[in-house]
Amino acid sequence: MANLIYKSEKIKWDNSTGTATEITNWVTSETLSGAQDLIEDSAMGDEEKSYLAGMAGATLSLSGIVNTTTNGLFAPYIGNRTSALRTYQRAASMTNSTTGLILRGEFVVTAVEYSGSANSLQTFSLSATADGVMVKTSVFAA
């Protein structure tokens, strides 16, 4: 079985009209994290703690280079409240896009930061929280 590396990734983010826009060439870092809450259901007569599975969720962090494409996608979130969901999708390899290694989910942006200094590229950092489930699929939406 092949190990996955961060090479030949394919990353897309919905624009304001819901069209998936590829941003792979401008993303320099990506973190997708999943977590599940635990609900303690221990009773007074128990000798050991016991738990039930609670709700699950995911968070996303993207960093990259600001240009006309990424600015158009992310600048509207700076200083503006939004409840708009955006679809994020990633494929582990452009050449293996039918292997079931594609993850897709709806996210709400929680933070965007632009930064830079003289004689450097302007960069962005984006944080988002999943609204609903992350879907593992073999179909990379256009």
Secondary structure, DSSP 8 states (H G I E B T S, - for coil): -----SSS-EEEEE-TTS-EEE-GGGEEEEEEEEEEEEEE---TT-SS--EEEEEEEEEEEEEEE--HHHHHHHGGGTT------EEEEEES-GGGTTSS-EEEEEEEEEEEEEE--TTS--EEEEEEEESS--EEES----
